[in-house]
């Protein structure tokens, strides 16, 4: 199961055929040899805080190896944007941007977090790799556009990739200077994002797809209830067998999302990844087909356990969809769908959930993968 989870890190990118270019190409996608599809015109934005004070927008021009950022924040002071592997300031890659109150000139400082926790002031990088493109401020807000290379070869800069990044955000009420920086107080936070991935939503699909009637869309919810993670478990892989609803004709998955809940005093989520696998029920001689329906009725068990996991579950090896922190869910582009159902199609699937309990707390979780299935087949097949 561990090996399969490593493979599925590619699932979303390969199924969407992502290729990062913005601006110059007018179409949303284009076909090439072997029917590959490259997405060529996307821009993402995220509201970083709960009050709508910090807006982040970004896009990528792959041929120049550049990532373009635009921040709009409810402040006339500085704006901080950082990238971290663990969500903490030490060893993070940061940029501070602001518009000078006197000159109206936009500025950027390429910084990094100190290695120790005692020094919470950003340190100036020896090489400045963030470049200001434009900026302005009014009576309430500051807007700055800037760019950086995807890979700068600077030891203080974190290379951007398709992996989940912890995005640090902050802002203060005064412009910074090179000698001191007023603390941001409570105006800070962290958010997990897939920085180099386009984000398709139900509303971002083309007008034809948005006109699909609700009667043509089925919702398949896969729920795993009340899984207890003990303090002695720093990590847990839990697997549950499910049966696909009866579809006489082939269908296409056009989107999915994760619905998570937990019970306890901690306002945190320890679900690190959820992956849906196809199962081949006739992989092993002597396997009893009736066993699969028994497993469907069970609550699941620990994955990849010689004592607890039936051998037949090893046949659940083809990933269909994957969710990880930084993704609220994924709707495929309007031309793509993941095949599912049909008379000769796969009947049984396995949902693998990885819990990361690094704080070693006792928690009880319920998790659900909700899939949107259309009986309208699309021109491109999404698969690994």
C-alpha positions as CSV (number, residue, x, y, z in Angstrom):
1,X,0.0,0.0,0.0
2,X,2.9,2.4,0.7
3,X,4.2,1.9,-2.8
4,X,0.8,2.5,-4.3
5,X,0.4,5.7,-2.3
6,X,3.7,7.0,-3.7
7,X,2.5,6.3,-7.2
8,X,-0.8,8.1,-6.7
9,X,1.0,11.4,-6.0
10,X,1.0,11.7,-9.8
11,X,-2.7,10.9,-10.2
12,X,-4.2,14.4,-10.3
13,X,-1.4,15.8,-12.5
14,X,-1.4,12.9,-15.0
15,X,-5.2,12.6,-15.2
16,X,-5.5,16.3,-15.9
17,X,-2.5,16.4,-18.3
18,X,-1.3,19.6,-16.7
19,X,1.1,21.9,-18.5
20,X,1.8,25.3,-17.1
21,X,1.5,28.2,-19.5
22,X,-0.6,31.3,-19.0
23,X,-1.6,34.3,-21.0
24,X,-0.4,33.8,-24.6
25,X,-2.5,30.7,-25.4
26,X,-6.2,31.4,-25.9
27,X,-7.6,28.0,-25.6
28,X,-8.0,26.2,-22.3
29,X,-6.5,23.0,-23.6
30,X,-5.0,21.5,-26.8
31,X,-4.5,18.1,-28.1
32,X,-1.2,16.6,-29.2
33,X,0.2,13.3,-30.2
34,X,-1.4,10.2,-28.7
35,X,-4.4,12.4,-27.7
36,X,-2.5,14.0,-24.8
37,X,-4.1,17.2,-23.5
38,X,-2.1,20.1,-22.1
39,X,-3.9,22.8,-20.1
40,X,-2.6,26.1,-21.2
41,X,-4.5,28.9,-19.8
42,X,-5.2,29.0,-16.1
43,X,-5.1,31.3,-13.2
44,X,-5.8,30.5,-9.5
45,X,-6.8,32.6,-6.6
46,X,-7.3,31.9,-2.9
47,X,-8.7,33.9,0.0
48,X,-6.0,33.1,2.6
49,X,-7.8,34.3,5.8
50,X,-11.3,33.7,7.2
51,X,-12.3,37.4,6.8
52,X,-11.4,38.1,3.2
53,X,-8.6,40.5,4.1
54,X,-5.8,38.7,2.2
55,X,-6.3,37.6,-1.5
56,X,-3.6,35.7,-3.3
57,X,-3.7,35.1,-7.1
58,X,-1.0,33.4,-9.2
59,X,-0.3,31.9,-12.6
60,X,2.7,30.3,-14.4
61,X,4.5,30.9,-17.6
62,X,6.4,27.6,-18.1
63,X,8.6,28.6,-21.1
64,X,10.1,31.3,-18.9
65,X,10.2,29.1,-15.8
66,X,8.4,31.9,-13.9
67,X,5.6,32.0,-11.3
68,X,3.6,35.3,-11.2
69,X,1.9,36.4,-8.0
70,X,-0.5,39.1,-7.2
71,X,-1.5,40.0,-3.6
72,X,-4.4,42.3,-2.6
73,X,-4.6,42.9,1.2
74,X,-6.5,45.2,3.5
75,X,-3.5,47.1,4.7
76,X,-1.3,50.1,3.9
77,X,1.7,48.4,5.4
78,X,3.7,45.3,4.4
79,X,2.5,42.0,3.0
80,X,4.3,38.8,3.8
81,X,4.1,35.6,1.6
82,X,6.1,32.5,2.6
83,X,6.6,28.9,1.5
84,X,7.3,26.2,4.1
85,X,7.5,22.4,4.1
86,X,6.2,22.1,7.7
87,X,4.1,25.2,8.1
88,X,6.6,26.9,10.4
89,X,8.7,30.1,10.0
90,X,12.2,28.5,10.6
91,X,13.8,27.6,7.3
92,X,10.9,29.0,5.3
93,X,11.2,31.0,2.1
94,X,9.6,34.4,2.3
95,X,9.0,37.6,0.4
96,X,7.9,40.9,1.9
97,X,6.2,43.4,-0.4
98,X,4.8,46.9,0.1
99,X,4.1,50.2,-1.6
100,X,6.2,53.1,-0.2
101,X,3.9,55.7,1.5
102,X,6.1,58.6,0.3
103,X,7.0,57.6,-3.3
104,X,4.2,55.2,-4.2
105,X,6.9,52.8,-5.4
106,X,6.3,49.1,-5.0
107,X,9.0,47.1,-3.3
108,X,10.0,43.5,-2.5
109,X,12.5,41.9,-0.1
110,X,13.5,38.3,-0.6
111,X,13.9,36.8,2.9
112,X,14.1,33.5,4.8
113,X,13.3,32.3,8.3
114,X,16.1,31.7,10.7
115,X,16.9,28.1,11.7
116,X,16.2,28.7,15.4
117,X,12.9,29.7,17.0
118,X,14.4,32.5,19.0
119,X,14.9,34.8,16.0
120,X,11.4,35.4,14.5
121,X,12.5,38.3,12.3
122,X,12.9,37.5,8.6
123,X,16.5,37.4,7.4
124,X,17.5,39.1,4.1
125,X,18.6,36.7,1.4
126,X,22.1,37.3,-0.2
127,X,20.5,37.1,-3.6
128,X,17.2,38.8,-4.4
129,X,15.1,36.5,-6.6
130,X,11.7,38.2,-6.3
131,X,11.0,40.9,-8.9
132,X,8.3,43.6,-8.5
133,X,6.2,44.1,-11.6
134,X,3.6,46.6,-10.4
135,X,1.9,47.9,-7.3
136,X,-0.4,50.5,-5.8
137,X,-2.3,51.4,-2.7
138,X,-5.4,53.3,-1.9
139,X,-6.9,54.4,1.4
140,X,-7.5,50.9,2.6
141,X,-5.7,48.3,0.5
142,X,-2.3,47.4,-1.1
143,X,-1.9,45.5,-4.3
144,X,1.5,44.2,-5.6
145,X,2.4,42.0,-8.5
146,X,5.7,40.2,-8.5
147,X,7.4,37.1,-9.9
148,X,10.0,34.4,-9.1
149,X,11.6,31.5,-10.9
150,X,10.2,28.0,-10.3
151,X,13.7,26.9,-9.4
152,X,16.2,29.7,-8.4
153,X,19.1,27.5,-7.2
154,X,19.2,29.7,-4.2
155,X,19.7,27.6,-1.0
156,X,17.3,29.9,0.9
157,X,14.5,29.5,-1.8
158,X,12.2,26.5,-1.8
159,X,11.8,25.1,-5.3
160,X,8.2,25.0,-6.5
161,X,6.7,21.7,-7.5
162,X,3.4,19.8,-7.7
163,X,3.8,18.7,-4.1
164,X,1.7,20.3,-1.4
165,X,3.3,23.4,0.1
166,X,2.4,25.2,3.3
167,X,1.8,28.8,2.3
168,X,2.5,31.3,5.1
169,X,0.7,34.7,4.9
170,X,1.0,37.8,7.1
171,X,0.6,41.5,7.0
172,X,1.4,44.5,9.1
173,X,0.2,48.1,9.4
174,X,3.5,49.8,8.6
175,X,6.1,49.6,5.8
176,X,9.1,47.6,6.7
177,X,12.7,48.8,6.7
178,X,16.0,46.9,6.6
179,X,16.7,47.3,10.3
180,X,13.5,46.4,12.0
181,X,10.1,44.9,11.3
182,X,7.1,45.5,13.4
183,X,5.4,42.3,14.4
184,X,2.3,41.2,12.5
185,X,0.4,40.2,15.7
186,X,-2.6,38.0,14.8
187,X,-2.5,38.9,11.1
188,X,-0.9,35.7,10.0
189,X,-1.7,32.1,9.1
190,X,-0.9,29.1,7.0
191,X,-2.7,27.3,4.2
192,X,-1.9,24.1,2.3
193,X,-1.9,24.5,-1.5
194,X,-0.9,22.8,-4.7
195,X,0.9,25.7,-6.1
196,X,1.6,24.4,-9.6
197,X,-1.8,22.8,-10.2
198,X,-4.8,24.3,-12.1
199,X,-8.0,24.1,-10.1
200,X,-11.1,23.1,-11.9
201,X,-14.5,23.6,-10.2
202,X,-18.0,22.8,-11.3
203,X,-18.4,26.5,-12.3
204,X,-15.1,26.5,-14.3
205,X,-16.3,23.9,-16.8
206,X,-17.5,25.0,-20.2
207,X,-21.1,26.3,-20.7
208,X,-22.1,23.0,-22.3
209,X,-21.0,21.0,-19.3
210,X,-22.6,23.4,-16.9
211,X,-25.9,22.8,-18.7
212,X,-25.9,19.1,-17.8
213,X,-29.1,18.4,-15.9
214,X,-29.0,17.2,-12.4
215,X,-30.8,14.1,-13.5
216,X,-27.7,13.2,-15.5
217,X,-25.4,13.5,-12.5
218,X,-25.1,10.8,-9.9
219,X,-23.4,11.3,-6.5
220,X,-21.5,8.4,-5.1
221,X,-20.5,8.9,-1.4
222,X,-17.9,6.6,0.1
223,X,-18.0,7.0,3.9
224,X,-15.7,5.6,6.6
225,X,-17.1,6.3,10.0
226,X,-15.6,6.6,13.5
227,X,-12.1,5.5,13.0
228,X,-10.2,6.0,16.2
229,X,-6.5,7.0,16.0
230,X,-4.7,6.2,19.3
231,X,-1.9,8.3,20.8
232,X,0.5,5.4,20.2
233,X,-0.1,5.7,16.4
234,X,1.9,8.4,14.7
235,X,0.6,7.1,11.4
236,X,-2.3,4.8,10.3
237,X,-3.4,3.5,6.9
238,X,-7.0,2.3,6.9
239,X,-8.6,0.5,4.0
240,X,-12.3,0.0,3.2
241,X,-13.8,-2.1,0.4
242,X,-16.9,-0.6,-1.4
243,X,-19.1,-1.7,-4.2
244,X,-19.9,0.7,-7.1
245,X,-23.6,1.4,-7.6
246,X,-25.3,-0.4,-10.5
247,X,-24.6,1.3,-13.8
248,X,-25.7,-0.7,-16.8
249,X,-23.8,1.7,-19.1
250,X,-20.3,3.2,-18.8
251,X,-20.2,6.5,-16.9
252,X,-17.5,9.2,-16.3
253,X,-16.4,10.6,-13.0
254,X,-16.2,14.4,-13.6
255,X,-15.3,15.5,-10.1
256,X,-14.8,14.6,-6.4
257,X,-14.3,16.2,-3.1
258,X,-13.3,15.1,0.4
259,X,-15.7,15.6,3.4
260,X,-13.9,15.3,6.7
261,X,-15.0,15.5,10.3
262,X,-13.4,14.7,13.6
263,X,-14.4,14.4,17.2
264,X,-12.2,15.9,19.9
265,X,-11.0,19.2,21.3
266,X,-8.4,19.9,18.6
267,X,-9.4,22.0,15.7
268,X,-7.2,20.1,13.3
269,X,-7.3,17.5,10.6
270,X,-4.9,14.6,10.5
271,X,-6.2,13.0,7.3
272,X,-3.0,13.2,5.1
273,X,-4.3,11.4,2.0
274,X,-7.3,9.5,0.6
275,X,-6.9,7.3,-2.5
276,X,-9.5,5.3,-4.4
277,X,-8.2,2.1,-6.1
278,X,-9.9,-0.3,-8.5
279,X,-10.0,-4.0,-7.4
280,X,-9.6,-7.0,-9.6
281,X,-11.7,-9.7,-8.0
282,X,-10.3,-12.6,-10.0
283,X,-6.6,-12.0,-9.5
284,X,-6.0,-15.1,-7.3
285,X,-7.0,-18.7,-8.0
286,X,-9.5,-20.0,-5.5
287,X,-10.7,-16.6,-4.5
288,X,-14.4,-16.6,-3.4
289,X,-16.3,-13.8,-5.2
290,X,-18.9,-13.8,-2.3
291,X,-16.2,-12.6,0.1
292,X,-16.1,-9.1,-1.6
293,X,-19.7,-8.4,-0.5
294,X,-18.9,-9.5,3.0
295,X,-16.0,-7.0,3.0
296,X,-18.2,-4.3,1.7
297,X,-20.4,-4.7,4.8
298,X,-17.4,-4.4,7.2
299,X,-16.0,-1.2,8.5
300,X,-12.5,-1.9,7.0
301,X,-9.2,-2.7,8.5
302,X,-5.6,-1.7,8.7
303,X,-4.0,-1.7,5.3
304,X,-1.1,-3.9,4.3
305,X,-1.3,-6.1,7.4
306,X,-0.3,-9.7,7.1
307,X,-2.6,-10.6,9.9
308,X,-5.6,-8.4,9.2
309,X,-5.7,-7.6,5.5
310,X,-7.1,-10.3,3.1
311,X,-4.7,-11.3,0.3
312,X,-7.3,-10.4,-2.3
313,X,-7.1,-6.8,-1.4
314,X,-3.6,-6.7,-2.9
315,X,-5.5,-6.7,-6.3
316,X,-6.7,-3.2,-5.5
317,X,-3.7,-1.6,-7.1
318,X,-5.0,0.8,-9.9
319,X,-5.5,4.3,-8.5
320,X,-8.5,6.2,-9.7
321,X,-8.6,9.4,-7.7
322,X,-6.5,11.0,-4.9
323,X,-7.0,13.7,-2.4
324,X,-4.3,15.3,-0.2
325,X,-4.1,18.5,1.9
326,X,-4.2,21.6,-0.2
327,X,-7.0,20.3,-2.3
328,X,-10.6,21.1,-1.5
329,X,-11.6,18.6,-4.2
330,X,-11.2,18.4,-8.0
331,X,-13.5,18.8,-11.0
332,X,-11.9,17.6,-14.2
333,X,-11.9,19.9,-17.2
334,X,-14.9,19.7,-19.5
335,X,-13.3,17.4,-22.0
336,X,-12.1,14.7,-19.5
337,X,-13.7,12.0,-17.5
338,X,-12.6,9.0,-15.5
339,X,-14.3,5.8,-16.8
340,X,-16.4,3.9,-14.4
341,X,-19.3,1.3,-14.5
342,X,-20.7,-0.7,-17.4
343,X,-21.6,-4.4,-17.7
344,X,-17.9,-5.5,-17.8
345,X,-16.5,-2.7,-15.7
346,X,-14.9,-2.9,-12.2
347,X,-17.5,-3.6,-9.5
348,X,-15.4,-3.2,-6.3
349,X,-13.1,-0.4,-5.1
350,X,-10.9,0.2,-2.1
351,X,-10.6,3.6,-0.3
352,X,-7.3,4.0,1.5
353,X,-7.0,6.7,4.1
354,X,-3.7,7.8,5.6
355,X,-3.9,9.4,9.0
356,X,-0.9,11.4,10.1
357,X,-1.0,11.7,13.9
358,X,2.3,13.5,14.5
359,X,1.0,15.2,17.7
360,X,0.1,11.7,19.1
361,X,-3.4,12.6,20.2
362,X,-6.4,10.3,20.5
363,X,-8.9,11.3,17.9
364,X,-11.9,9.8,16.2
365,X,-12.6,10.6,12.5
366,X,-15.3,10.2,9.9
367,X,-14.2,10.7,6.3
368,X,-16.1,10.7,3.0
369,X,-15.1,10.8,-0.6
370,X,-17.9,12.3,-2.7
371,X,-17.8,11.6,-6.4
372,X,-19.8,13.3,-9.2
373,X,-20.6,10.8,-12.0
374,X,-22.0,11.8,-15.3
375,X,-23.7,9.5,-17.9
376,X,-22.5,11.9,-20.6
377,X,-19.2,10.5,-21.8
378,X,-16.4,12.9,-22.6
379,X,-13.9,13.0,-25.4
380,X,-10.7,12.5,-23.3
381,X,-10.1,9.6,-20.8
382,X,-8.4,10.5,-17.5
383,X,-6.1,7.8,-16.1
384,X,-2.6,7.1,-14.9
